[in-house]
């Protein structure tokens, strides 16, 4: 089992929930389902491994290269690299 990444809740109001995620090598979010649409802002350039219903795949992320996903995504996010990885997750409340 992977170690748990550090999640720091920064904002949680009627419009958004903002969480900073920090991963040491080998740490993971744990399997979860996104109930809200969300935006990811990578703070680090590097690789993350995604475990989902289709298996495992590695994605390359670049610091500041923001992306978005719709509610309903189910996955575990793992830092497979030798160094730390960080991103900010912004969940959009309805």
C-alpha positions in Angstrom: 0.0 0.0 0.0 1.2 3.5 -0.9 1.9 6.1 1.8 -0.6 8.9 2.0 0.3 12.3 0.4 -0.2 15.4 2.4 -3.4 17.3 1.6 -3.8 20.9 3.0 -7.2 22.5 2.8 -6.7 26.1 1.9 -10.2 27.4 1.1 -13.6 25.8 1.5 -16.5 28.1 0.9 -19.9 28.1 -0.9 -18.1 28.4 -4.3 -14.8 26.5 -4.2 -12.7 24.1 -2.3 -8.9 24.5 -2.7 -6.5 21.8 -1.6 -2.7 21.8 -1.8 -1.4 18.3 -2.4 2.3 17.4 -1.6 3.8 14.0 -2.5 7.0 12.6 -1.4 8.3 9.7 -3.6 5.8 6.8 -3.4 3.0 8.8 -1.8 -0.5 8.7 -3.1 -3.9 10.3 -2.7 -5.7 7.0 -2.2 -8.5 5.8 -4.5 -11.2 8.4 -4.6 -14.1 9.7 -6.8 -14.4 13.4 -7.7 -17.9 14.6 -6.8 -17.3 18.0 -8.3 -15.7 19.4 -11.5 -12.1 20.4 -10.7 -9.0 22.2 -11.9 -5.4 21.1 -11.3 -2.5 23.5 -11.1 0.8 21.6 -11.1 3.4 23.4 -8.9 6.1 21.0 -10.0 7.2 19.6 -13.4 7.4 15.8 -13.4 5.5 12.6 -13.6 2.5 11.3 -11.8 1.1 7.8 -12.0 -2.7 7.4 -12.3 -4.4 4.1 -11.3 -8.0 3.9 -12.5 -10.4 1.3 -14.0 -8.3 1.1 -17.1 -5.0 0.3 -15.2 -1.9 2.3 -14.5 -0.5 5.1 -16.7 2.1 7.8 -16.2 1.4 11.4 -17.1 3.9 14.2 -17.6 2.9 17.5 -16.0 4.5 20.9 -16.2 4.5 23.5 -13.5 1.7 26.0 -14.2 0.1 24.0 -17.1 -3.4 23.9 -15.7 -6.0 21.3 -16.7 -9.6 20.4 -15.8 -11.7 17.3 -15.4 -15.4 16.7 -15.0 -17.0 15.3 -11.9 -17.2 11.5 -11.7 -13.5 10.7 -12.2 -12.3 7.8 -10.1 -8.6 7.2 -9.5 -5.6 7.1 -7.3 -2.7 9.5 -8.0 0.8 8.4 -7.1 4.2 10.1 -7.2 6.5 7.5 -9.0 9.4 9.8 -9.2 12.6 10.2 -7.1 11.6 13.8 -6.0 8.7 15.6 -4.4 5.6 16.6 -6.4 3.0 19.2 -5.7 -0.2 20.5 -7.2 -3.2 22.6 -6.2 -6.7 21.2 -6.7 -9.6 23.6 -7.1 -13.0 22.0 -6.9 -15.9 24.0 -8.3 -19.1 23.8 -6.2 -22.4 23.9 -7.9 
